[in-house]
């Protein structure tokens, strides 16, 4: 019996110490985002990691995520920017107002202003010339050749 305990007690101690109960595995990935710290393979309850979105992306939610009883709290979401290109502006006969860029990244929630190119006027059905970027979507105003 004594010999049996000699094997059972160390086994139970090893099993309990190796048990991941209350621990979290690697934090979940966030699309277009990164973890600021070097990721570990195992985290204890109460551990925190911080996320950061890539350039021009806007974070929705808390950047800090915690390990709680084997589960991670809700991760943030990185909202895609609007990408304004010269090609799209040429198709609509517009240019950026107050700027000379041919390509511009606009964060979600921001407003960008356009104007008609020289020799063009706004189309009657066109949207306003202040466009609001909403999660990667932007409605371009349109201009037509002046008569």
Secondary structure, 3 states (H helix, E strand, C coil): CHHHHHHHHHHHHHHHHHCCCCEECCCCCCCCEEECCCCCCCEECCCEEEEEECCCCEEECCCEEEEECCEECCCCEEECCEEEEHHHHHHHCEEECCCCCCEEEECCCCEEEEEECCCEEECCCCCCCEEECECCECCCCCEEECC
